């Protein structure tokens, strides 16, 4: 089903690389996005407006979670789709575990 980055190099629409400091995962609200055959609510990152929790720079996030969830740091992420992926893990991602 879902893969953060597929074998063809395509990224999941909910996969996000934080490249700015001070971003909040839900700073611009949420939007509904069609992913495959289902509709998913996705966070829209924006500059934080005084919120206490911001995204860390050089980290990957899944925006398909209600408040965004950190997948891992760019230097340490193995490329595997997390077990908790809200879109599920397909057979093509399980072979790498």
Buried (B, 14 or more C-beta within 10 A) or exposed (E): BBBBBBEEEEEBBBBBEBEEEEBBBBBEEBEEBEBEEEEBBBBBBBEBEEEEEBBEBEBBBBBBBEEBBBBBEEEEBEEBBBEEBBBEBBEEBEEEE
